[in-house]
């Protein structure tokens, strides 16, 4: 975690010390001016600055979270570049200003004392506020780069605590620090870190489609560098240098480092040390007594105002709430509350007023074409249904679980052009795709039987190195048949079952199939120990091949599996949850992707006629995921999930998540509709 924590620790220490020095000088000046009664005004300004910084951080976090994946990357990349600009300016300003900071602030405080409490609050607010905003922005960018790691926040907290202790020591005159040397040394380190943040930000902009060249790699060491090693992790966490970098990243990193570091070093060498002239302290006169107000009013206001503004900004960034119409869903009140809406995109609040869980559809009553739907609406609950309404006739169809479908009274919408409903799908429509896919599975099972027999022969002959290669070949064949798993009945558990949930885990007698053999092959078990499980796998594979033609394959499963195959991939393979030692989860993910591609091929005619824009979008997503998987594959070697570079793993998860999001409409588009 320290590799993620160090950059944030350094920025927390620097910015905390910078802000703390400013506050210390303000406080010391007031104390020496015998104006202790004005100290609460300083702390009020500091509190306001902290509140603004935290509110700014909240806005960054929650507005980004509500964006699509590509928009998040573009947003994060832009702010990373801005953060680099701020940090660069801060480094040069502090190098130049460290020696004269005390005298400059004393003059400002002296003037503020004569002008009233508001000016003193503003002085302390402005003095600390800039550091707070810079810290919030830089921490947000480094935390985003670290993903779910708690390192950045931990490092920042340690840095701020240490800075607070140092400032207290300086104020009490128990410590002496050469601030010029301190800010020069840390400035040089921050320039190196900022170069990495710049490269990371530009990569995000490429992933978000803002900048070109996201596949033009200048450096690709993924196959030769162990991304999980301590040195690789340290370099990635501190410097944001990854085994795979584009030309734009490399050129920007080198150019920034060469130019900024040269200017920084040149400025340090050419700036001759100067002695600050002695300044006579002018004792300010006590200000006029002012009307007293409750001491909590101003501090409460300076915290509440930025928090309210931040909440307002976050609220505006969220999707708009549901429309005005609340429509009842039940056997007796189906469609109650539904009136003719205006043409355009509408959001209806569907409220189940009955006693049964229901499905509800917005339909054309003459053709049963579907414009929108909700499944599994529980009694007493309300959910939003979004649909585009144009000229035509509309009604609600409510289908309670175990009950009779009910259709509401139709309403007519005038104007707005023609709407595009989802054309209903019948079992007959899916018969052709089902036949084609069953043929694909049949061929795959025939191949699997031969491969598992070869695997059993390898183990029986004590050829364990060859067995490891043949194990992966057979397992990938099975993994490419994902849309048929639901029809395999008990065979799937026997062939590809996991040790999770078994009483003795990997040592349980019921642990069998591919993962049982994987565990043995990669944990030093002998051929004798594995001969039985390997022979059983071959037997079960042959049994599945024989049983499959007679098994019940629901045609409605095909559209569902278009999304579910990769949903399981994201849950189990890309987390490494199913790895029993081979480190081949990404190979399995690749096979799952191939299986999804095959399924989409047989569904293509139905999808093209109903939603022509879906497949081109999905194809682009698949190509993106495929490229990321290919980058983790070198010949017969696959990078284990836990050894992926952190940024590569984030990009793979993000790309798979985007693919799942674009696959999500397919089950609804091709669902076999229930009739009234």
KAGI-V827085 format. One record per pair of residues at least 4 apart in sequence whose ideal C-beta (glycine too) atoms are under 6 Angstrom apart, sorted by sequence separation. I is the first residue (numbers start at 1). J is the second residue. D is the distance in Angstrom with one decimal. If there is no record, write none. Layout:
i=[I	I]
j=[J	J]
d=[D	D]
//
This chain:
i=[1	5	8	11	12	16	59	67	71	72	93	94	97	100	115	125	135	139	150	151	183	190	221	233	234	235	245	247	251	252	256	257	267	293	296	300	301	304	425	430	467	488	491	492	493	504	512	519	525	530	544	547	557	560	561	563	568	569	570	603	604	607	608	615	639	644	665	30	67	146	169	170	177	205	206	227	245	328	341	363	364	458	503	506	511	520	525	572	633	639	644	146	169	205	235	236	352	377	399	499	502	572	579	112	225	363	485	499	607	632	30	64	112	206	328	398	458	459	502	607	30	143	328	361	362	374	458	502	520	576	142	327	350	362	397	520	64	112	326	327	374	361	395	396	458	499	573	139	372	395	506	517	360	108	372	395	455	573	26	227	359	371	454	455	497	517	573	139	393	394	496	498	516	517	225	494	495	496	357	358	393	455	494	333	569	222	327	329	357	221	222	391	451	452	23	323	325	326	327	328	329	330	331	451	569	220	323	330	350	355	389	391	513	628	322	326	328	352	362	391	219	390	451	217	218	322	352	390	392	565	628	390	217	218	329	352	390	448	216	365	447	448	565	566	625	216	329	351	565	624	625	218	363	213	349	350	444	363	625	213	350	361	347	348	444	562	621	360	621	347	475	590	200	358	359	441	199	621	358	196	197	345	346	441	586	90	196	356	357	618	356	365	495	617	202	203	343	471	494	586	202	343	356	86	329	341	199	202	371	87	370	587	369	370	586	199	468	491	83	198	199	584	83	145	141	368	585	364	583	83	195	198	523	611	522	610	522	80	195	335	519	79	195	322	334	518	519	334	487	518	606	462	515	576	487	576	76	459	191	329	331	191	340	459	460	486	331	334	343	459	335	340	343	334	331	459	41	45	49	25	29	44	48	56	46	456	483	41	45	49	53	57	455	456	574	25	29	41	45	49	53	56	60	98	38	42	46	98	456	26	49	53	57	482	184	98	452	453	452	570	95	94	95	452	95	449	448	449	567	566	91	449	26	91	445	563	562	563	87	445	562	563	22	87	559	560	559	19	479	84	482	480	559	19	472	479	18	84	479	482	84	480	476	480	15	483	556	80	15	80	81	80	434	77	430	433	11	77	76	77	427	8	73	8	73	74	7	73	74	70	70	4	16	20	24	8	12	16	4	5	9	13	17	4	8	12	16	20	24	4	8	12	5	9	13	17	1	5	9	13	440	437	436	433	433	113	14	88	110	103	7	423	422	3	3	6	4	3	3	425	427	422	425	424	33	55	59	66	47	51	55	58	62	66	44	48	52	59	63	44	47	51	55	405	407	405	399	243	242	242	222	236	223	228	228	227	227	227	147	69	69]
j=[5	9	12	15	16	20	63	71	75	76	97	98	101	104	119	129	139	143	154	155	187	194	225	237	238	239	249	251	255	256	260	261	271	297	300	304	305	308	429	434	471	492	495	496	497	508	516	523	529	534	548	551	561	564	565	567	572	573	574	607	608	611	612	619	643	648	669	35	72	151	174	175	182	210	211	232	250	333	346	368	369	463	508	511	516	525	530	577	638	644	649	152	175	211	241	242	358	383	405	505	508	578	585	119	232	370	492	506	614	639	38	72	120	214	336	406	466	467	510	615	39	152	337	370	371	383	467	511	529	585	152	337	360	372	407	530	75	123	337	338	385	373	407	408	470	511	585	152	385	408	519	530	374	123	387	410	470	588	42	243	375	387	470	471	513	533	589	156	410	411	513	515	533	534	243	512	513	514	376	377	412	474	513	353	589	243	348	350	378	243	244	413	473	474	46	346	348	349	350	351	352	353	354	474	592	244	347	354	374	379	413	415	537	652	347	351	353	377	387	416	245	416	477	244	245	349	379	417	419	592	655	418	246	247	358	381	419	477	246	395	477	478	595	596	655	247	360	382	596	655	656	250	395	246	382	383	477	397	659	248	385	397	384	385	481	599	658	398	659	386	514	629	240	398	399	481	240	662	400	239	240	388	389	484	629	134	240	400	401	662	401	410	540	662	248	249	389	517	540	632	249	390	403	134	377	389	249	252	421	138	421	638	421	422	638	252	521	544	137	252	253	638	138	200	197	424	641	421	640	141	253	256	581	669	581	669	582	141	256	396	580	141	257	384	396	580	581	398	551	582	670	527	580	641	553	642	144	527	260	398	400	261	411	530	531	557	403	406	415	531	408	413	416	408	406	534	117	121	125	102	106	121	125	133	124	534	561	120	124	128	132	136	534	535	653	105	109	121	125	129	133	136	140	179	120	124	128	180	538	109	132	136	140	565	268	183	537	538	538	656	183	183	184	541	187	541	541	542	660	660	187	545	124	190	545	663	663	664	190	548	666	667	127	194	666	667	667	128	588	194	592	591	670	131	584	591	131	197	592	595	198	594	591	595	131	599	672	197	135	200	201	201	555	201	555	558	138	204	204	205	555	139	204	142	207	208	142	208	210	208	209	146	159	163	167	152	156	160	149	151	155	159	163	151	155	159	163	167	171	152	156	160	154	158	162	166	151	155	159	163	598	602	602	602	603	284	186	260	284	279	193	610	610	233	234	238	237	237	238	670	672	669	672	673	284	306	310	317	299	303	307	310	314	318	298	302	306	313	317	299	302	306	310	674	676	676	674	645	645	647	631	646	634	642	643	643	644	645	650	654	658]
d=[5.8	5.4	5.9	5.7	5.4	5.7	5.7	3.8	6.0	6.0	5.7	5.9	5.4	5.5	4.2	5.3	5.9	5.8	5.5	5.9	5.7	5.9	4.3	6.0	6.0	5.4	4.4	6.0	6.0	6.0	5.6	5.5	5.9	5.3	5.3	5.9	5.9	5.9	4.9	5.5	5.9	4.1	5.7	5.8	4.2	3.9	5.0	5.6	4.3	5.5	6.0	5.9	5.8	5.8	5.6	5.9	5.6	4.7	5.3	5.5	5.9	6.0	5.5	5.9	5.5	4.9	5.5	4.7	4.7	5.6	4.8	5.3	5.7	4.3	4.8	5.3	5.4	4.0	5.0	5.7	4.4	4.6	5.8	5.9	4.9	3.6	5.7	4.8	5.5	5.8	4.2	5.3	3.5	4.5	5.3	5.7	5.7	6.0	4.5	4.9	3.8	4.9	5.3	4.4	5.9	5.5	5.2	4.6	5.7	4.2	5.5	5.4	4.2	3.7	3.9	4.9	4.9	5.1	5.9	5.5	5.9	4.2	5.7	5.2	4.5	5.6	3.8	5.7	5.9	5.4	4.7	5.0	5.6	4.4	5.0	4.5	5.4	4.7	5.3	4.9	5.2	4.6	5.5	4.2	5.5	5.0	4.5	6.0	5.1	5.0	5.1	6.0	5.2	5.4	3.4	4.2	4.7	5.1	5.2	5.9	5.0	4.6	5.3	5.7	5.3	5.5	4.4	5.4	5.0	5.8	5.4	5.8	4.9	5.8	4.5	5.7	4.6	5.4	5.9	5.2	5.2	5.5	5.7	5.3	5.0	4.8	5.3	5.4	5.3	4.1	5.3	5.8	5.7	5.3	6.0	5.5	5.2	4.4	5.5	5.8	4.7	4.7	5.7	3.8	4.5	5.1	4.2	2.9	5.6	5.5	5.7	5.6	5.7	4.7	4.4	5.6	4.7	4.7	5.2	5.0	4.5	4.0	5.9	6.0	6.0	4.7	5.2	5.1	5.4	5.4	5.8	5.8	5.8	4.3	5.2	5.7	3.6	4.9	5.6	4.3	5.4	5.7	5.8	5.7	4.9	5.1	4.8	4.4	5.0	4.9	5.7	4.4	5.8	5.5	5.4	5.6	6.0	5.2	5.7	5.1	5.1	4.5	5.3	4.8	5.0	5.6	5.7	5.3	3.9	5.0	4.9	4.9	4.5	5.5	4.4	5.4	6.0	5.4	4.6	4.4	5.9	5.1	5.1	4.6	5.9	5.8	3.0	4.0	4.8	5.2	5.2	4.8	5.3	5.1	5.4	5.5	5.8	6.0	4.5	5.0	5.5	5.2	5.9	4.9	5.9	5.4	4.1	5.4	4.9	6.0	6.0	4.7	3.4	4.6	5.0	5.9	5.3	4.2	4.7	5.6	4.5	5.2	4.9	5.3	5.9	5.4	4.9	5.7	3.3	4.6	5.0	5.4	5.6	5.5	3.0	5.2	5.3	4.5	4.8	3.9	4.1	5.9	4.5	4.6	5.7	4.3	6.0	3.8	4.6	5.2	5.7	4.2	5.0	4.0	4.7	5.5	5.2	5.3	5.4	5.1	5.4	5.4	4.4	4.9	5.4	5.5	5.5	4.3	5.4	5.6	2.4	5.3	2.4	4.9	5.6	4.5	4.8	4.3	5.1	5.3	5.0	5.2	4.9	5.9	5.6	4.2	3.6	4.4	3.1	4.0	3.2	4.2	5.8	5.1	5.9	4.7	4.5	5.0	3.8	3.9	5.6	4.9	4.7	4.6	6.0	4.6	5.3	5.0	4.6	5.8	4.9	4.6	6.0	3.9	5.6	5.1	5.2	4.9	4.2	5.1	5.7	4.7	5.9	4.5	5.6	5.0	5.2	5.1	6.0	5.7	4.1	5.3	5.7	5.6	4.2	4.6	5.7	5.8	6.0	6.0	4.5	5.9	4.4	4.9	5.5	5.1	4.6	4.7	4.9	4.8	5.7	4.5	3.8	4.2	5.7	3.8	5.4	5.4	5.9	4.4	4.6	5.0	4.3	4.3	4.6	4.9	5.0	5.5	4.5	6.0	4.7	2.7	4.6	4.5	3.8	5.9	5.1	3.2	5.0	3.6	5.4	5.7	4.5	5.3	4.4	3.0	5.3	3.8	4.9	4.9	5.9	4.2	6.0	5.3	5.1	4.1	3.9	4.3	4.6	4.0	3.5	3.8	4.2	2.8	3.8	2.6	2.9	3.2	4.4	5.7	4.2	4.6	5.2	5.5	5.7	5.9	4.3	3.0	4.3	5.2	5.8	5.0	4.4	4.2	5.4	4.3	5.2	6.0	5.7	5.8	4.8	5.5	5.9	5.2	4.5	5.2	4.6	2.8	5.7	5.0	6.0	5.7	5.6	4.7	5.2	4.1	5.0	5.4	5.6	4.5	5.6	5.1	4.5	5.6	5.3	3.5	4.6	5.1	4.2	5.3	5.8	4.7	3.6	5.9	5.1	4.4	5.2	5.4	4.7	5.2	5.5	5.8	3.5	5.8	3.5	5.0	5.7	4.3	5.4	4.9	4.5]
//
